[in-house]
Amino acid sequence: MSRLLITIVLVALTSAACARRQYDTPDTAPALPDSIFVDAYNDHFYDARVHAVYAGGQRRSLGTIAGNGGHTRVALVWEPHALVFEIDFIISGLTYVSQPIDVTRGEIVEVRLPPNIDQSGFFRRVRRS
């Protein structure tokens, strides 16, 4: 009888651990089955508005991220297109666009805005129209 009880407890604990694992998602948005997760860090001095843009798709705001260490985590619906990030620095008014990257479902993408963004090689400055 005790062996049966131990088996039931182990099955219950395993099920609870698997259920919890399934729902461990980023803080700001619920994850859909076809989501990606974006962790954006702002190591630049100025606050920045950040958008994720799929090639041929819509701009999706990641919000305004405070300068000097601000962070946000956002779940986005995955699309089978290259993804770029548009950065608008609030004080300076300068705009940058990242190199395109390919992402897959469930992937976590980290974007870091360096203090020397002009020299990063991953971002290029663009003029607003």
N, C-alpha and C positions, 0 to 999 in steps of 0.2 A: 504494500500500500504506500509506503514512503517513497519507493522508486517512482511510482505513478505521480505522486505529488511533486517530486523534484522535476520530473519531465514536464509537467504542466507549468511549473514556475519558470523553467528555462525557456519553454516555448513562448510564454507571455512576455518575458524580458526581451527575447530576441525580436518578437513582433513589435514591442514598444520602441526598441532601438531603431528598427527599420522604418517605422512610421515617423519617428522624430527626424531621422535623416532625410526623409522625403520632403519634409516641410522646412528644412533649414535653407532659407532664401534670404536675399539681401533685405535690408530694413525698409527701403522706401517704396517698393512696388512689389505686388504679388507676381510670382513667376508663372508664366504660361508654359505649356509644353514646348513651344518653339521660341524660347527666350534666350537672350544673351544677357550677361551682366556686365555693366561698365563701372569700374572704380576709377574715379577721376580725382587727381590730387593737384593742387595748385601751389607749387613752390615759388611762383613768381611773386613779385611785390604787389601787383595790382589785382583787385578782384576781377573775375572773368566770367562772362556768359559763355557757356559751352553747349554746342549742339552736335548731335550725331546725325550724319547724313549718309543714307545709302545711295549708291550711284543710281540716278534716275528715280530716286524716291523722295520722301518727305524729310524735312528737318525735324528732329525730335530734340526738345530741350532737355538738357541735364541740369539746368538751373544755373544760378549764379553761385560761383564758388569763391569763398573768401581767399584773399592772398595770404602768403606766408604760412602755408600748411593746411589750407582748407581742403575738405574732402567731401565727396558725395558718392553714393552707390545707387545705381538705377538699373532696373530690369527693362529691357527693350524687346519688342517682338523681333525675332530673327527674320532676315530676308536673305535670299541667295545672291547677294550683290556685294561689291566692295563697299567698305565703310570708311568714311573720313570724319574728322572732327574739325569743326569750325570754332575758333576761339576769338571772342571780342573782349578786349581789355577795356574796362569801364573808364578809367581815368585817362589813359593815353589815347583811346579811340582806335588803337591799332587792331587789325584783324589778321589772323593766321589760319592756315588750313594744313591739316596733317597729310602725310603720305597715305594713300589708300591701303587698307588692310583687309584680308579675307578672314571672315569669322565663321564658325560653325555653331550649330545649336548647342546650348548649354555652356558655351565657353565664357570664361571671365576675361574681360579685356581691361587692362590697366593703362590709363592715360595720365601722364605726368607732365605738367606745364613747368618747364625749368626756368630758373631766373634768367638764364642767358638764351632765351627762346630763339633769338636771331641766329645763334650759332649751333643750334641743336641738330640740324640736318634732317629731322623728322617733320618739322613745321616750316612752312614758307609764308612769308608776309604777302598779303594780297591787298589790292585797293578796293574800297567799296565803290559800287557804281552809283 
